[in-house]
C-alpha cells in the first residue's frame, strides 16, 4: 500500500494494484506505509474513479479506522444513548446544523435543556499512548473552535468531542507542533467553558465502537 495523494492510495489485492479512496483529509503518514494490511469497501457507484474506499489499517497488530465520516455517527449514538451525564435529558440529535456562518456536526435538544452544539473531530494519530489532533494543519477546525468559544454560553451548551479511532491511547493532547493555531483556539474554547471530551474506540477489521473516555491535556 502507498499514498498517491491526499485522498488516494494504491493497494494490492491478490497481487494486482488498485486505487482506493481515502475518506480522511489528514496526512496519515504512519498509516500509509507499504506492507500494512488494510480493509476496503467496494464502491457500488460505476461512475466513481476509485473501485474501493479504504476503511482501516492494521498497525502494530491493532486496527486503526481512517474513515473520518464515522465519528459523527458515533457521536450521535453516544448522545442518544446518553453515554455521558452531560447528554442526560437530550432526546434529539440533528447532524450538520448551521448557526450563523458556521455548520456544526451535532445539535442536541431536549425538554427544559439548553441546546447543545457539538463539534466532532476524528483522531487517528497516536504516539506512545498519546492521541494528538490534528495531524495536518486545519484552518476549518480552528475556526469551528473559535465559533464555539464565541457562542453565548447562557443560550447554548457547547462541546468539542475528539473521537480516537483506535484503542491504544491513554491521553489526548493537541498537536501543537503541527498546528499551533488550532492549539490556541482549543485553549480559548476551554477558557470560554466549552466542554472538551476525548474518547477512544475498539476497532476491528469491520467494526468500531466507543469504549471509554481518556484524559484531555492542553499542555
C-alpha angles and dihedrals in degrees: 000000000000137000114246097183141332095301104018133079133178112227132182120232116181090339096310125106122234136177117249128190115236109215093205132083095206126102095247087190097163092046099051097066123132116262099028119133115242140183120230135196115212116232118241092198110095090196095058117106094222121059094204143038118219107232108171144357129215109227124175091347094306130100120239119196110222097182106112092190091070102068094068090057090046091050092050091051091048090053095049091045088050089231091173130039086240088067094053113125097020113120101169130059119182121187129219098018121177119219116175109318095339135081114212129199100237141011116193122199134182139160111286092001130118109241112263118220113204126192112196125206127195112224122194103152118095125165120184091338095313115118113208136191135231112024089188130028112279118195090176092052093052091046092055092050091050089050091052090049091051095051119105106263090203090060101038140031108222133204139176108203120194113198111198106207096209138055105236101081123112099175139006126232133170113254096244097174093054099042118010091171091060090049091053091049090050091051091050090049092052091049089052091056096256106157112240116203131170125190132181129218142220106235127194128174092274105011139064129183134169112249113174145336123264128207117272114220119186097191 
